[in-house]
Amino acid sequence: MSATRTHSHRAEAKVLFSRFCRTIGKSEGTSPGCLSLDYTACYGGYAIIEYMEGGGESKPFGRERFTPRDFCSAITLAIETAEYLRREQK
């Protein structure tokens, strides 16, 4: 994969993560109850972190990390699923 395409997926991942947070009603940030998008290439890519009271953190959507491309695919599915369920509840 080219460096340009990888950069494009990283930019897309940030936008999609913000949309995901809005969709599920969570705030982005590092305060307790907030979600943060963590990227570490040497550990495999992206993971979503939730900050806990008392300074801890968890990975509420699983411990697996995703490459930028795979993260974009997975988070898009999660957004679309949440939006579908919201429509079905109305």
C-alpha positions, 0 to 999 in steps of 0.5 A: 500500500502506498504511503499516500493511501495509508495517510488517506485511511488515517485521515478517514479513520479520524473522521469516521471515529468522530462520526461513530462517537456522535452516533453512539452519544459518546464524547471524544477526549481523555476524561472519564467516560470519553472515547479516544482513538489510539494508533500505534503502528508497531502494535498493529494499528487502531484501537478505541480506548475508554477512559475510566474513573480513577485514571484507568482505561479499557477497550470496550470494543475488544482488545484487537487493533486494526490496520487503518484500512480495516478500522475504516471498514469496521467502524463504518459497519458499526456506524451503519448498524447503530443508525439502522437500530435507531431507525428500527426503534422509532 
